[in-house]
Amino acid sequence: MGIWQGPGGIEVEAVVFDDGPCLRVTRRISGERVLVAYCADVREVDKLVDLAELVKTP
């Protein structure tokens, strides 16, 4: 899969949660990952993050 990073320490990652796929949005604060939300689809992520600013990490 992969992790997409955005400004301000935002990270979006495709994961499995409760036996279903979802997108986990976290923010890095002082080196720690803090959960922002679990999103069912990209539309929900778009409400939290500007999708155009996300870049996939290598």
C-alpha positions as a Python dict, from the first residue, in 0.01 Angstrom:
ca = {
    (1, 'M'): (0, 0, 0),
    (2, 'G'): (177, 310, 119),
    (3, 'I'): (166, 619, 327),
    (4, 'W'): (84, 962, 192),
    (5, 'Q'): (228, 1263, 373),
    (6, 'G'): (103, 1618, 383),
    (7, 'P'): (199, 1944, 546),
    (8, 'G'): (193, 1978, 922),
    (9, 'G'): (290, 1617, 984),
    (10, 'I'): (-28, 1468, 835),
    (11, 'E'): (-7, 1105, 724),
    (12, 'V'): (-276, 901, 547),
    (13, 'E'): (-245, 524, 534),
    (14, 'A'): (-470, 248, 397),
    (15, 'V'): (-535, -5, 676),
    (16, 'V'): (-780, -276, 779),
    (17, 'F'): (-993, -185, 1081),
    (18, 'D'): (-1280, -398, 1217),
    (19, 'D'): (-1230, -643, 928),
    (20, 'G'): (-1279, -372, 665),
    (21, 'P'): (-1055, -140, 465),
    (22, 'C'): (-1030, 222, 571),
    (23, 'L'): (-796, 519, 564),
    (24, 'R'): (-621, 617, 887),
    (25, 'V'): (-533, 985, 920),
    (26, 'T'): (-265, 1070, 1174),
    (27, 'R'): (-51, 1371, 1258),
    (28, 'R'): (307, 1363, 1381),
    (29, 'I'): (347, 1580, 1689),
    (30, 'S'): (690, 1589, 1855),
    (31, 'G'): (783, 1262, 1685),
    (32, 'E'): (467, 1082, 1804),
    (33, 'R'): (181, 973, 1576),
    (34, 'V'): (-156, 1100, 1699),
    (35, 'L'): (-477, 958, 1552),
    (36, 'V'): (-695, 1215, 1378),
    (37, 'A'): (-960, 985, 1226),
    (38, 'Y'): (-1046, 659, 1058),
    (39, 'C'): (-1215, 738, 727),
    (40, 'A'): (-1432, 505, 519),
    (41, 'D'): (-1334, 670, 190),
    (42, 'V'): (-1136, 948, 27),
    (43, 'R'): (-1428, 1193, 52),
    (44, 'E'): (-1401, 1177, 430),
    (45, 'V'): (-1023, 1231, 414),
    (46, 'D'): (-1082, 1532, 188),
    (47, 'K'): (-1280, 1698, 469),
    (48, 'L'): (-969, 1680, 691),
    (49, 'V'): (-680, 1717, 447),
    (50, 'D'): (-618, 1896, 117),
    (51, 'L'): (-570, 1590, -107),
    (52, 'A'): (-369, 1791, -360),
    (53, 'E'): (-96, 1842, -99),
    (54, 'L'): (-46, 1471, -25),
    (55, 'V'): (262, 1294, -163),
    (56, 'K'): (331, 922, -149),
    (57, 'T'): (634, 824, 54),
    (58, 'P'): (886, 600, -122),
}
